[in-house]
Amino acid sequence: MPEQAAVVRDYHRRTSHTLQAYARGPEALDWSEQPDPIRRFDGAVCIELPLLDQSTPSPSLAELFVPGSVAAAPLCLENLAALLELSLGISAWKAYMGDRWALRCNPSSGNLHPTEGYVVAAGISGLADGVYHYRPDTHLLEQRSRIDFGDGGPRLIIGLSSITWREGWKYGERAFRYCQLDCGHAIGAFAYASASLGWRINLLDHHSSADVAALLGLDQAGSFADAEAEIPELLLEISPYPSTADIPACWFERATQSAWQGQANRIDPHPYGSWPLIDQIALASAKAETTPMAPALTATPRLLPPVDIATHKLIRQRRSAQHFDPRVLLPLDDFLRMLDAVLWRPGLPPWPANSDLPHTHLVLFVHRIAGLRQGLYALPRSDKGLKLMQQQLREQFLWQKTELAPELLPLYLLVHADSRNAARTLSCMQPIAGDAAFAVAMLGEFDEMIDRDAYAYRQLFIEAGVIGQALYLEAEAVGYRGTGIGCYFDPSVHETLGLTDTTLQSMYHFTVGMPLVDDRIETLPAYAHIERRT
């Protein structure tokens, strides 16, 4: 509705960082009072999950992109546990000078992890039908409700929600953006983990936010009486089967009528401040029920095959870089392989089989790519995106197709220039954007999407987050590293690119380079405290 679109536009404008002032946020942070990164439902029945055996063979990253090369694993509790471990689970612990913190397979802005994961299980061997909350710290499921979903075939629905205060505590009003980016990263994480099990992933975001809340028990006020609320995000169906029917309407009815157990813990007993604007944008961008999107029949193959690395190893070793070595060149083939990985291929990681057409396009600040001149480049991810970018970006740009790239990779030179200082300045003066091999600004088709449905505001960030997840893993696979950048000067990005209206909006920044690793920080195993669990 027009008023909802107006709220979205106002929120995006108010939460834009500028060279004159940052978006409203806390004046100071006390890291000893950081919100609890783990949501618990005290009193719920807990089901311990087995851990993946480190010696278990893993398909290679390259195999994920060859249809039929990974045999579909049975849909059972053991394989569900593997899926959760490889998508939302802890990948390692870090320790330094008495402090200890967890890293997860799904990255998060500020490592604050607002994304919560739920399992809706029906007919899964070893697990009673019902709704469960996933605890990554102890790798277990908390049974929120035992619900008989009927006698159909086995089905696995994954639900995602956000605790916005986890990000709001640090980032203030801009936090809602980061929650949506994190949701996109989580979808990408599930896509890679699912493919490693030979499973397919479908996006079920045609269901309304109210229905998602009902199915996951997020609307149970008694469960959150003294705890921060979770906003419903979306549902995914993950399956070894080619296609499945939509979620029956009776499932939502049974969930509403069911008894729910477990009391949500309070993640911040002494919150400092509040950000009502986040509640406003969450309400304005809530999802109404829409028509389901049909899965695509085919996906184009990769132009450049991924490197031969074990997928499970790659997922566990993914990290966010803190510093880059500004002297190292990224090989051209590896750079092109990363760009190839973010093109829209429904049904191949990181994209669900029924993902929407691309609405996000890339501008690349190329600093250090072997054999490729420094400059500003464009990677439109659709023919429509190419036309939009050519219409909206600066008239003086060259739009010269890069001959070094494969014919079907739409990489265009815009201008030859040393853009290191520009990338650094635009990314809130962060050196990592200039020290990288390349930096990315992701532009979303803002006006058309928001005018169609205010929920598209979430979708644009989610799409950008999925792209970021692909860049993370592809960079890691070739010995480099990525890092997402949510802090950038929105109007200055637009001015640099010649954007004069909001047809295209900058939604996310990302960088890739050779990491400088601090050897003083100790790395510890993810689940040493439960490693004997099988």
Backbone torsions as a table, in degrees:
resi	resn	phi	psi	omega
1	MET	NA	151.7	-175.7
2	PRO	-55.4	-40.0	-178.3
3	GLU	-67.1	-32.5	177.4
4	GLN	-69.4	-41.7	176.4
5	ALA	-61.5	-36.4	178.8
6	ALA	-65.6	-38.8	177.2
7	VAL	-63.8	-41.5	178.9
8	VAL	-61.1	-48.1	-179.1
9	ARG	-62.5	-41.1	179.7
10	ASP	-65.7	-41.8	178.6
11	TYR	-62.3	-45.8	-177.8
12	HIS	-62.7	-39.7	178.7
13	ARG	-66.0	-45.1	-176.6
14	ARG	-69.0	-24.9	-178.1
15	THR	-101.5	15.5	176.2
16	SER	-82.2	130.5	171.2
17	HIS	-76.5	139.4	175.2
18	THR	-127.1	167.3	177.0
19	LEU	-64.4	-20.5	-179.2
20	GLN	-89.5	-29.9	-176.7
21	ALA	-163.5	145.5	174.5
22	TYR	-85.7	158.6	174.5
23	ALA	-59.1	155.0	-175.3
24	ARG	-62.7	130.9	178.7
25	GLY	-153.3	-179.0	-179.3
26	PRO	-63.9	145.8	-179.9
27	GLU	-76.1	-26.9	179.7
28	ALA	-152.6	158.0	179.4
29	LEU	-125.8	137.1	172.4
30	ASP	-111.5	102.1	-173.6
31	TRP	-66.4	-18.2	175.6
32	SER	-72.1	-14.7	179.5
33	GLU	-108.3	22.3	180.0
34	GLN	-60.2	140.5	178.9
35	PRO	-57.6	147.6	177.5
36	ASP	-58.8	124.6	-179.2
37	PRO	-76.7	-2.7	-176.6
38	ILE	-119.7	124.6	170.4
39	ARG	-87.8	133.1	176.6
40	ARG	-124.0	155.1	171.1
41	PHE	-119.9	88.6	-176.0
42	ASP	-61.0	133.3	-179.4
43	GLY	94.4	-9.8	178.4
44	ALA	-77.2	150.4	174.9
45	VAL	-68.4	131.2	-177.0
46	CYS	-105.2	135.2	177.1
47	ILE	-115.7	111.3	179.2
48	GLU	-69.6	139.1	-178.3
49	LEU	-106.4	142.2	175.8
50	PRO	-70.4	151.1	177.2
51	LEU	-96.0	151.3	175.1
52	LEU	-62.5	134.7	173.5
53	ASP	-73.4	123.8	-177.2
54	GLN	-58.7	-22.8	-179.4
55	SER	-87.6	-4.9	179.6
56	THR	-65.2	128.8	179.4
57	PRO	-58.8	140.7	179.2
58	SER	-118.8	139.4	173.7
59	PRO	-64.4	153.7	178.4
60	SER	-78.7	161.5	177.0
61	LEU	-58.6	-40.2	-179.3
62	ALA	-61.7	-36.3	-178.0
63	GLU	-65.5	-26.8	-178.6
64	LEU	-62.8	-20.3	-174.7
65	PHE	-105.6	10.9	175.5
66	VAL	-114.2	105.3	-177.0
67	PRO	-52.3	132.0	176.8
68	GLY	84.9	-3.9	-177.7
69	SER	-78.7	-21.5	177.7
70	VAL	-110.3	114.3	-179.6
71	ALA	-65.6	138.7	-178.3
72	ALA	-69.6	124.5	176.8
73	ALA	-76.0	150.6	177.7
74	PRO	-62.1	148.9	178.2
75	LEU	-85.8	92.5	-176.7
76	CYS	-140.9	173.5	-176.0
77	LEU	-59.7	-41.5	-177.4
78	GLU	-61.3	-43.3	-179.2
79	ASN	-76.7	-30.8	171.6
80	LEU	-60.5	-42.1	178.3
81	ALA	-60.0	-41.1	178.3
82	ALA	-63.7	-42.1	178.7
83	LEU	-58.6	-48.0	-177.9
84	LEU	-67.1	-39.6	179.8
85	GLU	-62.4	-38.4	-175.5
86	LEU	-86.5	-4.9	-178.9
87	SER	-115.6	-52.8	-177.9
88	LEU	-112.2	-1.3	-173.6
89	GLY	-77.8	170.5	176.7
90	ILE	-77.2	134.0	179.9
91	SER	-100.2	-25.0	178.9
92	ALA	-173.5	165.5	170.3
93	TRP	-113.0	145.1	174.7
94	LYS	-115.6	145.4	-179.6
95	ALA	-140.6	139.2	178.2
96	TYR	-157.3	121.1	175.2
97	MET	51.0	45.6	175.7
98	GLY	90.7	-15.8	177.3
99	ASP	-90.0	147.7	-178.1
100	ARG	-142.1	132.3	-179.4
101	TRP	-145.6	154.5	-175.4
102	ALA	-96.1	145.4	168.2
103	LEU	-108.4	148.0	-178.5
104	ARG	-123.1	163.4	179.1
105	CYS	-67.3	-31.2	174.6
106	ASN	-95.7	118.7	-178.3
107	PRO	-69.8	163.2	-177.8
108	SER	-150.3	145.1	176.5
109	SER	-59.4	121.5	179.3
110	GLY	67.4	12.3	-176.2
111	ASN	54.7	35.1	-176.4
112	LEU	-96.2	-22.1	171.1
113	HIS	52.8	73.5	175.1
114	PRO	-77.6	-15.0	-173.8
115	THR	-80.0	126.5	174.7
116	GLU	-110.4	144.3	-178.1
117	GLY	-114.1	138.9	179.1
118	TYR	-127.2	150.3	177.7
119	VAL	-116.5	126.1	171.0
120	VAL	-109.3	110.5	-170.8
121	ALA	-110.5	135.6	175.6
122	ALA	-141.0	114.7	175.8
123	GLY	70.8	23.5	179.4
124	ILE	-87.7	125.8	-177.6
125	SER	-59.7	127.3	178.2
126	GLY	90.6	-1.1	-177.9
127	LEU	-139.0	125.6	179.0
128	ALA	-66.3	146.9	176.4
129	ASP	-56.8	140.3	177.5
130	GLY	155.4	-167.4	-178.4
131	VAL	-117.5	132.7	-174.8
132	TYR	-131.3	148.6	173.0
133	HIS	-104.9	136.6	-178.7
134	TYR	-91.8	129.0	176.0
135	ARG	-104.1	104.7	-177.9
136	PRO	-71.5	-25.4	-175.7
137	ASP	-67.9	-36.7	-179.6
138	THR	-116.2	6.5	177.1
139	HIS	49.6	64.9	177.4
140	LEU	-146.2	165.7	175.6
141	LEU	-106.6	135.5	173.0
142	GLU	-101.9	120.2	-178.5
143	GLN	-77.0	111.2	179.2
144	ARG	-84.2	-35.3	-179.4
145	SER	-159.7	136.6	175.2
146	ARG	-93.3	114.2	-174.6
147	ILE	-131.6	130.0	176.5
148	ASP	-83.1	109.5	-177.1
149	PHE	-93.1	8.7	174.2
150	GLY	106.4	-175.2	-172.3
151	ASP	-103.5	18.9	179.0
152	GLY	-72.4	-178.2	178.7
153	GLY	-67.0	168.0	-179.8
154	PRO	-61.9	136.5	-179.0
155	ARG	-140.7	142.1	178.7
156	LEU	-126.8	116.8	175.6
157	ILE	-112.1	130.8	174.2
158	ILE	-105.6	128.2	176.5
159	GLY	-110.1	140.8	177.7
160	LEU	-119.1	141.7	176.0
161	SER	-138.2	170.7	178.8
162	SER	-130.4	135.8	168.1
163	ILE	-98.2	96.5	-170.4
164	THR	-63.9	-25.9	-177.4
165	TRP	-65.9	-27.0	179.1
166	ARG	-57.5	-40.5	177.4
167	GLU	-84.5	-36.3	-179.2
168	GLY	-61.5	-32.6	178.8
169	TRP	-54.7	-38.5	-177.6
170	LYS	-99.4	-40.3	-167.9
171	TYR	-106.1	-3.0	177.0
172	GLY	65.3	-139.3	-170.7
173	GLU	-65.1	-25.9	-178.7
174	ARG	-74.6	-7.3	-171.3
175	ALA	-59.0	-32.8	-177.6
176	PHE	-60.1	-35.6	176.7
177	ARG	-57.8	-45.2	-174.5
178	TYR	-70.3	-33.0	176.2
179	CYS	-61.5	-39.9	-179.4
180	GLN	-72.1	-38.5	174.9
181	LEU	-60.3	-43.1	179.0
182	ASP	-62.7	-36.4	176.7
183	CYS	-61.9	-40.9	176.9
184	GLY	-63.9	-42.4	176.5
185	HIS	-60.6	-39.5	179.7
186	ALA	-63.9	-41.4	177.1
187	ILE	-60.5	-44.4	177.3
188	GLY	-61.0	-40.4	178.7
189	ALA	-62.6	-42.1	177.2
190	PHE	-65.5	-36.0	-178.8
191	ALA	-63.5	-45.2	179.0
192	TYR	-68.5	-43.4	180.0
193	ALA	-63.3	-41.5	179.5
194	SER	-63.3	-45.2	-179.0
195	ALA	-61.7	-32.5	179.2
196	SER	-69.1	-16.3	176.0
197	LEU	-101.8	2.8	-178.1
198	GLY	76.7	22.4	-176.9
199	TRP	-104.6	157.7	177.9
200	ARG	-104.2	153.3	180.0
201	ILE	-126.8	128.7	176.5
202	ASN	-119.0	140.6	178.5
203	LEU	-91.0	125.3	-178.1
204	LEU	-110.3	45.0	-175.0
205	ASP	-87.1	20.2	170.1
206	HIS	-82.3	-13.4	176.2
207	HIS	-75.2	146.7	-178.6
208	SER	-71.8	158.9	176.2
209	SER	-59.9	-35.7	179.3
210	ALA	-65.0	-39.7	178.6
211	ASP	-68.1	-40.0	177.9
212	VAL	-61.3	-44.8	179.0
213	ALA	-60.5	-41.0	-179.2
214	ALA	-66.2	-44.8	-176.9
215	LEU	-66.1	-35.7	-177.0
216	LEU	-91.9	-3.4	-179.9
217	GLY	77.8	17.7	-179.1
218	LEU	-76.3	-14.3	179.0
219	ASP	-94.1	7.3	179.2
220	GLN	-82.8	93.5	-173.6
221	ALA	-57.0	-36.3	-178.7
222	GLY	-63.3	-30.9	-179.8
223	SER	-73.0	-20.3	-176.7
224	PHE	-120.3	29.0	-173.2
225	ALA	-58.0	-39.7	-178.7
226	ASP	-123.7	34.6	-175.9
227	ALA	-138.0	159.3	177.3
228	GLU	-66.8	138.3	-179.2
229	ALA	-71.8	159.3	172.6
230	GLU	-113.6	131.4	176.7
231	ILE	-89.2	135.7	179.4
232	PRO	-69.3	139.2	177.6
233	GLU	-108.8	-74.3	-175.0
234	LEU	-163.2	174.5	178.8
235	LEU	-121.4	144.8	174.3
236	LEU	-123.9	141.2	168.4
237	GLU	-106.5	129.6	-179.7
238	ILE	-120.2	127.6	-169.4
239	SER	-153.4	148.7	171.4
240	PRO	-82.4	-1.5	-174.1
241	TYR	-100.2	154.4	-175.8
242	PRO	-58.7	-42.6	-178.8
243	SER	-154.4	156.2	179.0
244	THR	-136.9	160.3	176.2
245	ALA	-73.5	164.9	177.6
246	ASP	-69.7	166.1	178.9
247	ILE	-64.8	125.2	179.4
248	PRO	-61.4	144.1	179.5
249	ALA	-60.2	-30.3	-177.6
250	CYS	-66.1	-23.5	178.1
251	TRP	-61.8	-42.9	180.0
252	PHE	-67.1	-38.4	178.4
253	GLU	-65.1	-43.9	-179.3
254	ARG	-65.8	-36.7	178.1
255	ALA	-64.7	-41.1	179.2
256	THR	-63.3	-36.1	-177.0
257	GLN	-88.7	-3.8	-174.1
258	SER	-80.4	162.6	172.8
259	ALA	-90.3	132.1	-177.9
260	TRP	-111.1	142.2	-177.7
261	GLN	-123.2	155.2	177.9
262	GLY	99.0	137.3	179.5
263	GLN	-110.6	122.2	-179.0
264	ALA	-65.0	137.2	177.9
265	ASN	-78.0	154.2	174.5
266	ARG	-84.2	123.9	-175.8
267	ILE	-85.8	-19.2	178.4
268	ASP	-139.5	95.4	-177.2
269	PRO	-65.8	-24.9	-176.0
270	HIS	-131.2	69.7	-177.6
271	PRO	-65.5	139.9	178.7
272	TYR	-105.2	101.9	179.9
273	GLY	86.5	177.5	177.3
274	SER	-153.6	160.5	-175.8
275	TRP	-132.2	82.9	-178.2
276	PRO	-57.7	-25.4	-179.1
277	LEU	-61.4	-31.4	178.3
278	ILE	-65.5	-42.1	177.9
279	ASP	-63.3	-37.2	-179.5
280	GLN	-65.5	-44.8	-178.3
281	ILE	-72.2	-32.6	176.7
282	ALA	-62.9	-40.9	179.5
283	LEU	-70.4	-43.8	-177.3
284	ALA	-66.4	-32.0	-176.8
285	SER	-98.1	12.1	178.2
286	ALA	-62.8	153.8	-173.2
287	LYS	-89.9	133.3	167.5
288	ALA	-95.2	157.8	-179.7
289	GLU	-66.5	135.7	-179.7
290	THR	-134.0	179.3	-179.1
291	THR	-75.6	136.1	178.0
292	PRO	-61.2	147.8	177.5
293	MET	-95.9	130.0	-178.4
294	ALA	-74.4	143.2	176.4
295	PRO	-63.3	145.9	174.8
296	ALA	-68.6	147.2	-176.9
297	LEU	-78.4	-38.1	-177.9
298	THR	-137.7	161.1	174.8
299	ALA	-131.2	140.1	179.4
300	THR	-70.3	142.7	-179.0
301	PRO	-71.2	162.7	176.2
302	ARG	-61.8	141.2	176.8
303	LEU	-75.1	-36.6	178.6
304	LEU	-124.3	120.5	-176.0
305	PRO	-64.0	140.6	176.7
306	PRO	-63.7	162.0	178.9
307	VAL	-70.7	160.4	-176.9
308	ASP	-89.5	87.3	179.3
309	ILE	-133.3	143.0	-179.5
310	ALA	-62.5	126.3	-175.4
311	THR	-60.7	-44.1	-177.0
312	HIS	-64.6	-39.7	176.8
313	LYS	-62.7	-44.2	-180.0
314	LEU	-61.2	-45.7	-179.2
315	ILE	-60.7	-42.3	-177.6
316	ARG	-70.8	-30.3	-174.7
317	GLN	-90.1	-5.3	179.6
318	ARG	-58.8	132.2	178.6
319	ARG	-137.2	162.0	170.1
320	SER	-95.8	124.7	-179.6
321	ALA	-69.0	145.7	175.8
322	GLN	-104.0	-31.7	178.5
323	HIS	-145.5	149.5	176.9
324	PHE	-116.5	151.4	173.0
325	ASP	-83.2	113.8	-174.4
326	PRO	-77.4	3.9	-177.0
327	ARG	-100.3	-9.7	-170.0
328	VAL	-96.5	134.0	175.6
329	LEU	-90.9	139.3	173.6
330	LEU	-87.8	126.3	178.0
331	PRO	-56.7	141.8	-176.3
332	LEU	-58.4	-44.9	-178.7
333	ASP	-60.8	-38.1	178.9
334	ASP	-67.3	-39.3	176.7
335	PHE	-61.3	-48.9	-179.1
336	LEU	-65.4	-34.3	177.6
337	ARG	-63.0	-40.0	178.2
338	MET	-64.9	-41.0	179.5
339	LEU	-67.8	-39.5	177.1
340	ASP	-58.2	-36.8	-175.2
341	ALA	-67.9	-22.0	-176.2
342	VAL	-95.4	-2.5	176.5
343	LEU	-68.0	156.3	-173.3
344	TRP	-77.8	111.6	176.5
345	ARG	-133.3	84.2	-176.4
346	PRO	-57.4	132.2	-180.0
347	GLY	95.0	-12.3	174.8
348	LEU	-113.5	142.6	-177.6
349	PRO	-54.0	138.6	8.5
350	PRO	-98.3	19.1	-169.7
351	TRP	-100.4	134.0	170.1
352	PRO	-60.0	157.9	-177.5
353	ALA	-62.8	-28.8	-177.6
354	ASN	-114.6	32.2	179.5
355	SER	-67.9	152.7	-178.1
356	ASP	-68.3	164.2	174.1
357	LEU	-58.6	156.1	-179.0
358	PRO	-64.9	134.1	175.3
359	HIS	-126.6	9.8	-178.3
360	THR	-128.4	134.7	-174.4
361	HIS	-132.0	155.3	-168.6
362	LEU	-110.8	138.3	164.7
363	VAL	-112.1	128.7	-173.4
364	LEU	-114.1	128.9	172.5
365	PHE	-95.1	99.4	-174.9
366	VAL	-89.4	117.8	-177.9
367	HIS	-105.6	-51.0	-172.1
368	ARG	-141.3	79.6	174.6
369	ILE	-118.6	122.4	-177.4
370	ALA	-59.7	124.3	177.1
371	GLY	84.8	-1.3	-178.7
372	LEU	-121.9	128.2	-177.1
373	ARG	-66.7	147.9	175.2
374	GLN	-60.1	150.2	176.9
375	GLY	158.8	-172.8	178.4
376	LEU	-103.9	129.7	-177.9
377	TYR	-127.5	159.8	176.8
378	ALA	-122.4	141.4	173.7
379	LEU	-128.0	83.1	173.8
380	PRO	-69.1	137.7	-174.4
381	ARG	-101.2	13.3	174.0
382	SER	-161.7	163.4	176.1
383	ASP	-63.1	-38.8	177.3
384	LYS	-63.0	-40.6	178.9
385	GLY	-62.4	-38.2	177.6
386	LEU	-60.7	-46.8	-179.8
387	LYS	-63.5	-43.0	179.7
388	LEU	-61.8	-46.1	-178.5
389	MET	-64.7	-40.6	178.7
390	GLN	-65.3	-33.0	178.3
391	GLN	-75.8	-35.4	-168.5
392	GLN	-97.0	-31.0	-176.8
393	LEU	-78.3	171.8	-174.5
394	ARG	-52.5	134.6	-175.8
395	GLU	-62.0	-29.7	-175.6
396	GLN	-75.7	-9.0	-177.4
397	PHE	-64.0	147.3	-171.5
398	LEU	-77.1	-41.2	-174.6
399	TRP	55.4	52.4	179.7
400	GLN	-98.8	118.3	-179.6
401	LYS	-62.4	131.3	-177.8
402	THR	-77.4	115.4	-176.4
403	GLU	-70.8	-21.0	-179.1
404	LEU	-74.6	-15.5	-179.4
405	ALA	-90.5	154.4	173.6
406	PRO	-55.3	151.5	-174.6
407	GLU	-56.1	-37.6	-176.1
408	LEU	-87.4	1.5	176.4
409	LEU	-94.4	112.0	-171.2
410	PRO	-82.1	68.5	-179.3
411	LEU	-101.3	121.0	-175.5
412	TYR	-120.8	134.3	172.2
413	LEU	-78.2	129.2	176.3
414	LEU	-98.3	-45.5	179.3
415	VAL	-160.4	139.7	172.2
416	HIS	-79.5	125.7	179.9
417	ALA	-171.0	155.1	169.4
418	ASP	-84.9	104.1	-172.6
419	SER	-101.2	16.1	-176.5
420	ARG	-63.0	-47.3	-179.8
421	ASN	-65.7	-36.9	178.9
422	ALA	-64.2	-46.0	-179.6
423	ALA	-62.1	-41.4	-179.9
424	ARG	-64.1	-47.1	-178.2
425	THR	-64.8	-45.7	-177.6
426	LEU	-64.4	-29.9	-179.6
427	SER	-92.6	51.3	176.0
428	CYS	54.3	38.7	175.9
429	MET	64.3	23.1	-177.5
430	GLN	-83.6	120.8	-177.7
431	PRO	-56.8	-30.4	-174.6
432	ILE	-59.6	-27.8	-179.8
433	ALA	-72.5	-27.3	177.1
434	GLY	-91.5	-26.5	-179.8
435	ASP	-82.5	-10.7	-178.0
436	ALA	-69.8	164.3	170.1
437	ALA	-69.9	-38.3	172.3
438	PHE	-156.1	155.1	176.9
439	ALA	-123.8	155.2	-174.6
440	VAL	-127.8	137.8	166.0
441	ALA	-115.2	124.6	-177.6
442	MET	-98.5	123.2	-177.8
443	LEU	-106.7	124.7	179.7
444	GLY	-100.5	148.2	177.0
445	GLU	-75.2	81.9	-164.1
446	PHE	-72.5	-59.8	-170.9
447	ASP	-60.0	-49.9	-177.1
448	GLU	-61.8	-41.9	-177.9
449	MET	-68.1	-46.1	-176.8
450	ILE	-68.3	-38.1	178.9
451	ASP	-65.1	-30.2	178.9
452	ARG	-73.8	-42.4	-175.2
453	ASP	-164.9	124.4	-179.1
454	ALA	-61.4	-25.5	177.1
455	TYR	-61.6	-23.0	179.5
456	ALA	-60.8	-20.1	175.6
457	TYR	-59.6	-44.0	175.7
458	ARG	-65.0	-42.1	-175.7
459	GLN	-61.0	-37.3	-179.3
460	LEU	-65.5	-43.3	176.6
461	PHE	-66.4	-40.3	-179.7
462	ILE	-61.7	-44.8	178.3
463	GLU	-60.0	-41.4	177.8
464	ALA	-63.4	-39.3	178.2
465	GLY	-65.0	-38.0	177.2
466	VAL	-63.3	-43.0	176.3
467	ILE	-59.4	-44.1	178.7
468	GLY	-59.1	-38.3	-179.9
469	GLN	-64.9	-39.3	177.1
470	ALA	-63.6	-42.1	179.1
471	LEU	-64.4	-40.0	177.5
472	TYR	-55.2	-53.2	-173.0
473	LEU	-73.5	-38.3	178.9
474	GLU	-66.5	-37.7	177.1
475	ALA	-65.4	-45.3	-179.2
476	GLU	-62.2	-35.2	-176.7
477	ALA	-64.1	-27.3	-177.8
478	VAL	-107.4	18.0	174.3
479	GLY	86.2	9.8	175.9
480	TYR	-108.5	-168.6	-176.5
481	ARG	-153.6	150.5	178.8
482	GLY	-115.8	168.9	170.0
483	THR	-154.9	134.7	177.2
484	GLY	-80.2	144.0	179.0
485	ILE	-125.7	109.8	177.6
486	GLY	-92.8	-11.1	-179.0
487	CYS	-98.8	111.2	175.8
488	TYR	-151.8	159.4	-179.3
489	PHE	-87.8	98.4	-171.6
490	ASP	-53.9	-55.4	-177.6
491	PRO	-63.1	-33.6	-179.1
492	SER	-69.7	-35.1	174.9
493	VAL	-60.2	-45.9	-179.5
494	HIS	-63.7	-42.6	179.8
495	GLU	-63.4	-41.7	179.2
496	THR	-61.1	-38.6	-176.8
497	LEU	-88.9	-6.0	179.6
498	GLY	84.2	15.5	178.7
499	LEU	-77.5	126.9	-176.1
500	THR	-112.4	-4.9	176.7
501	ASP	-142.1	-163.3	-175.9
502	THR	-110.0	26.1	173.1
503	THR	-58.3	-44.3	173.2
504	LEU	-118.6	138.7	179.1
505	GLN	-128.2	142.8	174.1
506	SER	-74.1	124.0	-173.9
507	MET	-111.8	-24.2	-172.6
508	TYR	-168.2	147.7	172.5
509	HIS	-119.6	155.1	-178.3
510	PHE	-150.8	149.5	178.2
511	THR	-135.1	152.5	177.8
512	VAL	-136.3	135.5	178.2
513	GLY	-167.8	-173.3	176.9
514	MET	-86.1	117.5	-173.4
515	PRO	-73.3	145.6	166.5
516	LEU	-100.3	113.5	-173.5
517	VAL	-97.0	132.4	177.7
518	ASP	-82.6	105.4	-176.9
519	ASP	-69.7	-10.6	178.6
520	ARG	-73.2	-20.7	-178.9
521	ILE	-86.4	123.1	-177.1
522	GLU	-84.4	139.9	176.1
523	THR	-106.1	128.6	-176.4
524	LEU	-120.7	154.5	-178.9
525	PRO	-60.7	150.6	-175.8
526	ALA	-66.0	-46.8	-171.8
527	TYR	-129.4	44.4	179.7
528	ALA	-59.6	-30.8	-177.2
529	HIS	-74.0	-13.6	178.3
530	ILE	-134.6	22.5	-171.5
531	GLU	-65.0	-18.2	179.1
532	ARG	-84.1	-4.3	-178.6
533	ARG	-70.9	127.4	179.5
534	THR	-132.1	NA	NA
